[in-house]
Amino acid sequence: MATDVFTKRTVDLLTGLRDSGQYKEFLTLSSPLGATAAVEGRGEVLVLCSNNYLGLADHPEVVAAGIEGLEQFGAGTASVRFICGTLSCHRQIEETIARFVGTERSLTYVSCWNANEALISTVAGERDVLISDELNHASIIDGCRLARKTARDIYRHSDLAVLEAKLKEHADREVRWVITDGVFSMEGDVAKLPELVEICRRYNAILIVDDSHGIGVLGKTGRGTPEHCGLFGQIDILTGTLGKALGGAAGGYVAAAPHVIELLEQRSRPSLFSNALPATVACSARKAIEIVEREPERVAKLHANVRRMREGLAALGFDLHDSPTAIIPIMIGDAAEAIKKSRRLMELGVMVIAFGYPVVPQGQARLRVQVSAALEEHHIARALDAFGKL
Ligand SMILES: Cc1ncc(COP(=O)(O)O)c(C=O)c1O
């Protein structure tokens, strides 16, 4: 029977993962996420693996705003946006996002995964081409896959000469779409936005930047990779998450000119066929953005923590790429070895996750250290002490 085949295949895969030390154990937290968190069976550990870059996930005002949202609007609308699923708090968060990232309008989705899939598959026409950086996030890759009738191409990571050659090659396409992460999630490097903007203008291409790891993190006021690169308000289309620096709950957005947003409202499948962002998240994420606007010193603290952590790890002999982002990968190579090191760090009370295939290519397993503004000097000292012992 076919089910037997499936069961055997699955058991073999899972056994293989266990035997080779690559099986992912899921830790269970029993507290909010701050600089530390309570992990079941481990006690209080230092968190160096979360995207809670600005430490807003447990901020009292963010939590209170979520509760107020729940009380004012209820658990949800039991509807998609165009039926009866658009609440005033959706419009408010969308205005707030647009103001924060420097576009005329924005539209929210339940995640940035959803936003990327919605955007790419909706805007791409049959006579267009999608040209994507090879290290783009999986949601961009899947978004491109969904655009089945559109030609697709990939350029070597941040290689502008290759991108330019591809733009020339696809000169006859109706629209050329270039898609990049603002900050690459596994490498922690920043996209070469000034050059990308210049090339896209020269070849009349439209640039899409997913700034999920840049928003709240890069730029003096946390407005993301465009601000960091002196290009605030100059990117054609931005996507991003509300599930990292901006409150950490969930939610994603597309920020762009009004005609792009109207097209998505009218045509994007996740918007037409799936429920809207819950009111709790719309309200808590809006409060998170307001706090970032009000307290740019949070962003400055994050930047100082990033510098301190990078300097400390480099002084211990770890080989790091220079980058201003809050993502610091430590290359290990072998996945089992990376997982072993991550377990050892956990024993030392520091939560750092190992990433292996299929999240990163085979043989390029790594530990990914992530820095937060929630960390105080003594937390960083504790982390560096653990890395010293490692
Ligand atoms: C670059 C990038 N885009 C999109 C996402 C997905 O974000 P969300 O959790 O909101 O779906 C992530 C999450 O890891 C990401 O790193």
The ligand as an SDF file (V2000), in Angstrom:
LIG
                    3D

 16 16  0  0  0  0  0  0  0  0999 V2000
   14.2440   37.7710    4.7260 C   0  0  0  0  0  0  0  0  0  0  0  0
   13.0240   37.1620    5.3350 C   0  0  0  0  0  0  0  0  0  0  0  0
   11.8550   37.3050    4.7030 N   0  0  0  0  0  0  0  0  0  0  0  0
   10.7170   36.7720    5.1920 C   0  0  0  0  0  0  0  0  0  0  0  0
   10.7270   36.0670    6.3730 C   0  0  0  0  0  0  0  0  0  0  0  0
    9.4350   35.4800    6.8850 C   0  0  0  0  0  0  0  0  0  0  0  0
    8.9280   36.3240    7.8580 O   0  0  0  0  0  0  0  0  0  0  0  0
    7.6080   35.9040    8.6380 P   0  0  0  0  0  0  0  0  0  0  0  0
    8.0500   35.1780    9.8660 O   0  0  0  0  0  0  0  0  0  0  0  0
    6.9100   37.1970    8.9270 O   0  0  0  0  0  0  0  0  0  0  0  0
    6.8400   35.0440    7.7260 O   0  0  0  0  0  0  0  0  0  0  0  0
   11.9060   35.9010    7.0710 C   0  0  0  0  0  0  0  0  0  0  0  0
   11.9070   35.1240    8.3270 C   0  0  0  0  0  0  0  0  0  0  0  0
   12.7980   34.4800    8.7320 O   0  0  0  0  0  0  0  0  0  0  0  0
   13.0910   36.4550    6.5360 C   0  0  0  0  0  0  0  0  0  0  0  0
   14.2520   36.2900    7.1580 O   0  0  0  0  0  0  0  0  0  0  0  0
  1  2  1  0
  2  3  1  0
  2 15  2  0
  3  4  2  0
  4  5  1  0
  5  6  1  0
  5 12  2  0
  6  7  1  0
  7  8  1  0
  8  9  2  0
  8 10  1  0
  8 11  1  0
 12 13  1  0
 12 15  1  0
 13 14  2  0
 15 16  1  0
M  END
$$$$
